[in-house]
Structure formats: C-alpha cells, structure tokens
C-alpha cells in the first residue's frame, strides 16, 4: 500500500479516550526526522497549484501548516479555538457529538481572494474541517483543497468536505473509529 512506511510510524492506542476507540497517535511519526520529512514532502507534492496561505487547525495542524508553508512559499494562517487569539477575530460555530464549539481567525488574516490550503493531522467526522472551510470562505478566501496525514474514512469527514467542493488528500487511512 502507498505510504506504508508512514503508516508503520503511527501508533494505535486501543480504547482511548474511551472504550471502542482506536486512537491513531501521530506523535510517534513526529519523533522520526525521516518520517516527518517524508510526510511533509508527500503532502507538498499533492498540492495543486500555488497557494498564498496554509491554514492549520489547532493544534497539530499548526505543525504541518508551518512545515508545508516553507516549501510552498506561503504564509501560515492559524485557526484557533475561540478566545485564544488577541485582537479582532471572526468565528464559526460547529456541532460536536454533545454540544457545540467555535473556531476563529484574526479578522485581517486573510485577504479576499487569497488561495488557502487547509491542513490538519487527521480527519474523522470532518466537523472542525468543514467549519474551517466556512470560516475561511466567510473571510473571502478561495479554499479548494485540504491535506491530512490521516483519514478515518468510515467516519465520513473527507466525503463531507468533498461535498463542499474541496479536494481532499490524506497520506494514510485507517478503517474504523
């Protein structure tokens, strides 16, 4: 399978954070200089066309956003939990399994028409990523592609993004939860 070298660096922790969940722990990949460099190179290679900004979702998405922005010659836009950014922000609410959450960006972080690549470490249900796309588009960004290290396709997040005209690529996927 493609990217088996990277898949081997991702540890699975059963029953975390609750019974029945197979937690895909990327910290083991991050500890490998070769694994991290390979993941970044492969994510960059999948980018379609130039981008102005790489938007990383808090917190592990920040790592990949900064790493990809350098070879892409792009800036980094931080998507944070509401209340974590100083100054004027714009925000977007999204549903969680039991309640709601809110993400925000600086109001001046994205010029209208900026080409933005969305990045995070993992896509599961896609709630946060879909909210990030809505938020970026509200700011005037052009968002057409998203990259992830890990996809959990059985949870439907990548398909939900595709339904919003986002090209989604992930380096590895794992079945189940």
N, C-alpha and C positions, 0 to 999 in steps of 0.2 A: 504494500500500500504506500501511497505517496506520504511523505513526511513521517514514516515510521521512526526515523532517528529522533524526531522531536517528540513524538508520542511516547517513546520509551523514557523520556526525561520528565514526564508529567506523572506525578504520584496520585494514586487513587486512595482516598481515605474513606472506608465504608462507615455508614451510619453517622455522618457528620453533615450538618449540625443537628440532625435528628435521625432516628431510625428509618432505614429505607433509602436514604440519600447516599449517592456515591459522589463524594466531593472530589473534584478534579483540581489538585493543588499544583499550580504553576510555579511555586517558589523553588521547586527542585530544578526546573528548567532555568530559572533566573540565576541560580547558583553556578550554572555551567557557562563559562565565557563563550565556548563554541556553540552551545545550544542557543544562547541569547542572540549571538551574532547571526547565526543561521536563520533563526526565526525572523529577525528584523530584515535581513536580506531578502528572504522569500516574501515577506509582506510587502516590501517596497516593489519587488518585481511584479506583483499583481496589481499595482496601481495603474489606473487607466488615465493617461494624460496628466498635465500639470495640475497642481493644487496650490492654493495660496496659504491655507491653514490646515493643520492636522488637529482635530478636536478629540481630546482624550477625556473619557468619562472617569470620574473619581472612583478609586484611587489608582488601581493598577493600570488603567488606561493611560494615566499620565506618563508612566514609564515608556510605554510603546509609542505614544504620541511624540515625545521628545526624541526618541531614537529614530523614528521614521522621518521626522521633520528635517533632520540634518541632511541626509542624502537627497531628500525631495526639495531642498532649498525652500522650505516653507516655515511659517511661524507655527507656534503651538497655542491652541485655544483650550483653556481649562473649563470643563463642565463639572460644576461642584454641587454638592448638596446646598439647598437654600440656606442663607445665613452665614456662609463661610467666606464670601467674597466681600471686601470693603468697597464702598462707593456704590454708584448706581448700577442696578442689575435688571435683567429681565428673567422671568422664570416660567416654568411649565410644570403643571401637576401631572401625576400619573398614578395609576392604580397599582396597589400591591395586593398580595393574596389576602391580607387582612388590614385594609386601610388604604391610605394614600401617602405619597411622598412628593417632593418638589425638588427640581434641579434648576440651576441658574448659571448665567454667564454675565460678564460685565456688559453693560449696555453698549459700550463703544468697542467691544472686542472684535466685531466682525463688520466689515464694510459691506453695504449692499452689493450683491453680485459676486462676492468672494466665493471661490471654489473651495469647498471644505470636504475633507476626508474624515469620516468618523472612525475612531479606533477604541477598542476595549479588549480586555484579555479574554473574555468569554461571553458568548450569547446563549441565553437559556430561553426564557419566555419572551424576551425582547421588549419588555415594558420600559425599561430605562433607555434603551437604544431608540425606541420609537419616540419617546418623549424628547430625547436629544435632537432627533431629526426635526420634530415640530418646533422646538426652541430655536434651532439654527435657522430654519426657514422663516420663522417669525422675525428673526433679526435681518432677514434679507439674503441669507446665504443660499448658494446653489449646492445642494447635497445630493449626490447621485451614487456614492459608493461608501461602503463600510468594510472594515477589516477586523478580524478577530483571530486570536491564537486558537481558541477552542470553540466549537459549536456543539451544542447538545440538541441535535435536530428533532428528537422526539418531543421536545418542549415547544417547538414551533416558532421560536423567535426570529430565525433567519427568514422563514417564509413570510412572517408578518412584515418584516422590513421590505422584502421583495414586492409585496403587495402595495407598498408605498413608493414604488419605482426606485428602489435602492439596489444596486449591485452588491451582493454580499459574498465575501470570500473568507474562509477560515482555513487555517493550516491543518488542523486535525479535528475530527469529530468523534464523539463517544455516544454510543446508544444509551437509552435510559435516562434516569434523572441524575 
